[in-house]
């Protein structure tokens, strides 16, 4: 993805998820995918999807049972 596109997505996610320390990092050899990190912690992936001339982005985040312990 182009840097301008990544910057816009990063701003959107920071605002939407109320986390100023979110960072998007490119995935090597994948032009349609970004890693989502908070500090050093990996949170998930953002995929760029193009279908029937429509552009969208999908955020995928796995939540493990151990992540919920103590809540």
C-alpha positions in Angstrom: 0.0 0.0 0.0 1.1 3.5 -0.6 2.4 5.5 2.4 -0.5 8.0 2.1 -3.0 5.2 2.3 -1.2 3.7 5.3 -1.2 7.1 7.1 -4.9 7.6 6.6 -5.7 4.1 7.9 -3.4 4.6 10.9 -5.2 7.9 11.7 -8.6 6.3 11.4 -7.7 3.3 13.6 -6.1 5.5 16.2 -9.2 7.6 16.4 -11.7 4.7 16.2 -9.9 2.5 18.7 -8.9 5.4 21.0 -5.3 4.4 21.0 -2.7 7.0 19.9 0.1 4.4 20.0 -1.3 2.2 17.2 1.2 1.7 14.4 0.7 0.0 11.0 3.6 -1.9 9.6 3.9 -3.4 6.0 4.0 -7.1 5.6 7.0 -8.2 3.5 6.1 -9.2 0.0 2.4 -8.4 0.6 1.1 -5.2 -1.0 -2.5 -5.6 0.3 -1.8 -6.3 4.0 -0.5 -4.4 7.1 0.2 -5.5 10.6 -1.4 -3.6 13.5 0.8 -3.0 16.6 0.3 -1.2 19.9 3.8 -0.6 21.1 5.6 -3.9 20.6 2.4 -5.9 20.8 0.9 -7.4 17.6 -2.8 -6.9 17.5 -4.0 -8.1 14.1 -3.9 -7.5 10.3 -5.6 -5.0 8.0 -6.4 -6.3 4.5 -7.1 -4.2 1.4 -10.0 -5.6 -0.5 -11.1 -4.7 -4.0 -14.2 -6.2 -5.4 -16.5 -5.1 -8.2 -14.7 -1.7 -8.3 -15.3 -1.1 -4.6 -12.4 -0.6 -2.2 -12.6 -1.5 1.4 -10.3 -2.5 4.3 -10.8 -5.3 6.8 -9.4 -5.5 10.3 -8.8 -9.0 11.6 -7.9 -9.5 15.3 -7.7 -12.8 17.1 -8.6 -12.8 20.8 -7.2 -15.7 22.6 -8.9 -17.2 25.7 -5.8 -16.4 27.8 -6.2 -12.7 26.7 -9.5 -12.6 28.6 -8.2 -14.1 31.9 -8.7 -11.8 34.8 -11.3 -9.6 33.2 
